[in-house]
C-alpha cells in the first residue's frame, strides 16, 4: 500500500438518499434486484493500489446506490488481494450494512500451482470459495460464479459443485460467466434438474463486442435468468480518451495492457462519430455506451470499474438519460455494424 493509505477517515455514514436515484432491475425471474450499475474490483483494488482511494471509491459507490460489489479469487494483483482489500473495507465501513450489499466472487482461472488450482472441478471450486470467504471475512457470498467453462471437467461436476455450495450455505445464489449459448443451455438444464436455479450469466458486452447477441441474450431471456455485462467500455475505447489518438499515459500506450494500439486505430473513426451522437444527447461517449447496454431489459446490470470516486460519479450519470429514440438507435446501429 502507498504512503498515504493510513490517512485518517471519519466514521462512515452512508447517504440517506442512496436508494432514491439508482434504478434497480429484476434479475431474470428471480426475486433479486440489482442496481443498473454494479462495481467491479478487477482493477485498482490490489495490494499495490492506494487503500485510501479504494475505500473512497467503495464509499462513493454505496452512496450512489451501488449495492453490488463484484470480485473473483484472482483479482489483484497479486491474486486474492482485491478480496483482502474488500475484507478490510467491510470491517472499517460496511459491516453494519452487510445485508444491504450483494457481494459476488468467482473461481475458474488459475489461482495456485498444481492440478487443483484452476478449472471447474468440485475440489477447486469448493476450496477456492473457502479461501475467498476467509480473505473477505464473510460467512457466505451472495453470488458465486464459475468464471469460465472448463472443457476438461464434466459440466455435471461443475454444476453439481455449485449446487452443493448453495446447499451448504456458502453462497445464496450461483451463476456462470463466459459460457457460450450452447454451454449455457446445457448448464441451465442441469441446474433445473438439481433444483438450484442459475441466477445470472456474466458476459463481456459492449457496442464493439456484441457476441452475446448471437443467441445468448435470447436464451437467457427465454430461460428467465439475469445478464450482467462486463467490459462495457471496451477497455476504454468507448470513452473520450482516444478521440485524438493515443495519449502517452493511456492503457493502449502500455505494452503490458490488454488493449492494443492497433485496436484504437481500427475503431477511431467509429469512436469519433459515436462521440458526436453522445454530445447531442448531452452525454459523454462513456455515458452513452453504458446507457446503450441498458436499453435492453434483459441486461440486469452493467459492471463498471473506477480509478477514482470522480470517475465513478461521472459514469453513473448515465442513468440521467437511458432512453434512445428510434432515430438514435438506427444511427448507432449503422455506426457499430
JOHUTA-V499539 format. One record per pair of residues at least 6 apart in sequence whose ideal C-beta (glycine too) atoms are under 8 Angstrom apart, sorted by the first residue. I is the first residue (numbers start at 1). J is the second residue. Records with the same first field share a line. If there is no record, write none. Layout:
BEGIN
I->J + J
END
This chain:
BEGIN
1->47 + 48 + 49 + 50 + 51
2->49 + 50 + 51
4->50 + 52
5->50 + 51 + 52
6->51 + 52
7->52
9->52 + 55 + 92
12->59 + 92 + 93 + 94
14->59 + 62 + 63 + 97
15->63
18->62 + 63 + 64 + 65
19->65
20->65
21->64 + 65 + 319
22->35 + 36 + 37 + 64 + 65 + 66 + 316 + 319
23->35 + 36 + 319 + 322
24->33 + 34 + 35 + 36
25->33 + 34 + 35 + 36 + 297 + 299 + 300 + 301
26->32 + 33 + 226 + 300
27->33 + 34 + 199 + 200 + 225 + 226 + 300
28->199 + 200 + 220 + 223 + 224 + 225 + 226 + 300
29->224 + 225
30->173 + 197 + 199 + 224 + 225 + 226
32->102 + 173 + 199 + 226
34->67 + 68 + 102 + 226 + 228 + 300 + 301
35->65 + 66 + 67 + 68 + 301
36->294 + 301 + 302 + 319 + 322
37->66 + 290 + 301 + 302 + 303 + 304 + 315 + 316 + 318 + 319
38->66 + 68 + 69 + 70 + 228 + 301 + 302 + 303 + 304
39->57 + 58 + 61 + 66 + 68 + 69 + 70 + 303 + 304 + 305 + 306 + 312
40->70 + 71 + 230 + 303 + 304 + 305
41->69 + 70 + 71 + 75 + 82 + 85 + 86 + 305
42->72 + 75 + 82 + 305
43->305 + 307
44->53 + 54 + 57 + 305 + 306 + 307
45->54 + 75 + 81 + 82 + 85 + 86
46->75 + 76 + 77 + 78 + 81 + 82 + 85
47->76 + 77 + 78 + 81 + 84 + 85
48->77
49->85
51->85 + 88
53->308
54->85 + 89
55->89 + 92 + 93
56->308 + 309
57->306 + 308 + 309 + 312
58->69 + 86 + 89 + 93 + 94
59->93 + 309
60->309 + 312 + 313
61->69 + 306 + 312
62->94 + 97 + 100 + 101
64->312 + 313 + 316
66->316
67->100 + 101 + 102
68->101 + 102 + 103 + 104 + 301
69->86 + 101 + 102 + 103 + 104
70->104 + 202 + 228 + 303
71->82 + 83 + 86 + 103 + 104 + 105 + 106 + 132 + 136
72->82 + 105 + 106 + 107 + 109 + 145 + 147
73->79 + 80 + 83 + 105 + 106 + 107 + 109 + 111 + 128 + 131 + 132
74->80 + 109 + 110 + 111
75->81 + 82 + 83
76->82
79->111 + 112
80->111 + 131 + 132 + 135
83->105 + 132 + 135 + 136
84->135 + 136
86->103 + 136
87->135 + 136 + 137 + 138
90->98 + 136 + 137 + 138
91->137
94->101
101->142
102->142 + 143
103->136 + 138 + 141 + 142 + 143
104->141 + 142 + 143 + 144 + 145 + 175
105->129 + 132 + 136 + 141 + 143 + 144 + 145
106->144 + 145 + 146 + 147 + 177 + 202
107->124 + 125 + 128 + 129 + 132 + 144 + 145 + 146 + 147
108->118 + 119 + 120 + 145 + 146 + 147 + 148 + 150 + 177
109->118 + 147 + 148
110->117 + 118
111->117 + 118 + 124 + 128 + 131
116->123 + 124 + 127
117->124
118->124
119->150 + 152 + 153
120->146 + 149 + 150 + 153 + 155 + 157 + 158 + 161
121->150 + 153 + 157 + 158 + 161
122->157 + 158 + 160 + 161 + 164
125->146 + 158 + 161 + 162 + 165
126->161 + 164 + 165
129->141 + 144 + 165 + 170 + 171
130->170
132->141
133->139 + 140 + 141 + 170
139->169
140->169 + 170 + 171 + 172
141->170 + 171 + 172
142->171 + 172 + 173
143->171 + 172 + 173 + 174 + 175 + 199 + 200
144->162 + 165 + 170 + 171 + 173 + 174 + 175
145->174 + 175 + 176 + 177 + 202
146->158 + 162 + 174 + 175 + 176 + 177
147->177 + 178
148->177 + 178 + 179
149->155 + 176 + 178 + 179 + 180 + 183
150->158
155->183 + 186 + 187 + 190
156->190
158->187
159->187 + 190 + 191 + 194
160->190 + 194
162->171 + 174 + 191 + 196
163->174 + 191 + 194 + 195 + 196
165->171 + 174
166->172 + 173 + 174 + 196
167->196
173->197 + 199 + 200
174->191 + 196 + 198 + 199
175->198 + 199 + 200 + 201 + 202 + 226
176->184 + 187 + 198 + 201 + 202
177->201 + 202 + 203
178->202 + 203 + 204
179->187 + 201
180->216
181->214 + 215 + 216 + 219
184->201 + 216 + 219 + 220
185->219
187->198
188->198 + 223 + 225
191->197 + 198
197->225
198->225
199->225 + 226
200->225 + 226 + 227 + 228 + 300
201->216 + 220 + 225 + 226 + 227 + 228
202->227 + 228 + 229 + 230 + 303
203->211 + 212 + 216 + 227 + 228 + 229 + 230
204->211 + 212 + 229 + 230 + 231
205->211 + 212 + 227 + 229 + 230 + 231 + 232 + 293 + 299
206->229 + 231 + 232 + 233 + 234 + 238 + 289 + 293
207->234 + 238 + 274 + 289 + 292 + 332 + 336
208->234 + 237 + 238 + 267 + 270 + 336
209->231 + 234
210->336
212->227 + 229
217->227 + 296 + 298
220->226 + 227 + 298
221->298
226->300 + 301
227->298 + 299 + 300
228->299 + 300 + 301 + 302 + 303
229->293 + 299 + 301 + 302 + 303
230->303
231->303
232->238 + 289 + 290 + 293 + 302 + 303 + 304
233->239 + 286 + 289 + 290 + 304
234->267 + 289
235->251 + 257 + 258 + 259 + 263
236->242 + 250 + 251 + 252 + 259
237->259 + 263 + 264 + 267 + 271
238->271 + 274 + 285 + 286 + 289
239->284 + 285 + 286 + 289
240->275 + 284 + 285 + 286
241->247 + 250
242->250 + 252 + 264 + 268 + 271
243->271 + 272 + 275 + 285
245->264 + 268
246->252 + 253 + 261 + 264
247->253
251->257 + 258 + 259
252->259 + 260 + 261 + 263 + 264
253->261
270->335 + 336
271->285
273->335
274->285 + 288 + 289 + 332 + 335 + 336
275->285
277->288 + 328 + 331 + 332 + 335
278->284 + 285 + 287 + 288 + 289
281->288 + 321 + 328
282->321
283->291 + 317 + 318 + 321
284->314
286->314 + 315 + 318
287->314 + 315 + 317 + 318 + 321
288->318
290->302 + 304 + 315 + 318
291->318 + 319 + 321 + 322 + 324
292->324 + 332
293->299 + 302
294->302 + 318 + 322
295->322 + 323 + 324 + 329
304->312 + 315 + 316
306->312 + 315
324->332
END
